[in-house]
Amino acid sequence: MKILVVDDHEIVRNGIARIVSEEILGSKVQEADNGFDAIKIARRENLSLIIMDMSMPEITGLEVLKQLRSEAIKIPILILSIHPENQYALRVLKAGGNGYITKECPRGELVNAVRIILGGKKYISTGVAEKLAMRFDDDMTKEQHELISDRELQVLKLIATGKTVTEVATELNLSVATVSTYRGRLLDKMGMKNNAELTVYAINNGLV
């Protein structure tokens, strides 16, 4: 079976590849250091699984996932991220991902997630399972950041770190006008008036 590990940090990528090679018998592990190469490989290779970092330059793991699913490429995808589950796990599953774990997880959890997904199932931690159960409640019971788009969440997190609209635009490779539009939508959806309120919300909810 062919497994692709995608991460822009060589040490992390090599470490994950080594763990998978050691623990998953019969696996042939390939590596890629960016999302664009991951898409190219996924289009031409018969992969059994992609293990991919969420936060990569130019194109994120979530964006790669969405692109592959839009092309009807159904290769199982496990997202590995520095971000807590409450920020992205449900978004990954909703986009067609097969699992989400944090980079702080022990080796055993990574291996278990890989085996479960290779077995044809989705990997869902206890915390994510609880979040899924809560989705049966009305939207009013959800956290506000669960009701905004993926790009709006990115903008919110960057604004909360003190970046200006221009700096956010540069980091996300968007125009200043586009980022300003996203900021306006955030303020409207979340019922807030300025960046300070967005920042306080982000800090209180562990988004930064």
Phi, psi and omega in degrees: 000145181256128179236131180254127176252124184238118178198138182280354177259116187300316183297315179296314182300313180297321181295316179296317180299320180294316179300313181296318180298321182285324188264333183255099184298137178082005182274143174243112188261128174251161180230150173218146183254008177203162185291327181294319177294325179299318179297315180299315180295318181297328180289329186252340184258150175269081184274147175268335183194146170241126174253117193225138176291145178284312188261097176233151179298150173073310179216126184280166177299323179293322178292322176297315178304312181296321180296315181295319180291328178292338178264010180062028174271113190259019178303130178302139182230125175252121179267130178245127190215156173279346183277140179301156182303325185294345181271320190227345187305312182292326178295320179295314180296319180296327181279356179107009177287163183252358178173162181213125176222157180268158180289352177274355183292150177291160180308318183298324180291320177300313181297318179298317179298316179299315181295320179296315181292319177296336178278003175094009181245169174269146176265119180230117179287170179300318180298318179291323179300321178294320178297319179298320180297324181290341181292346177284346178279171178292156179303331182296339180272354182274158173295149183300323183288350176277349183258359180258164183286167179300316181292322177297324177295319177301314181296317178302313182297321181288319176300321182292342176273001177098006181285146176280169178302320179296318180293321177297316180300317179296315183294323183265001180059045179237166176282157178299321180298319180294316179296321178298323178295315179298318179299317179298319178296320178300312181299319180293310184295325186263001177064039182242166188251334186204177181297327181299317179293322177298319182295315179300317179299314182298318180293315182295335181254015175066031181272345178226000000 
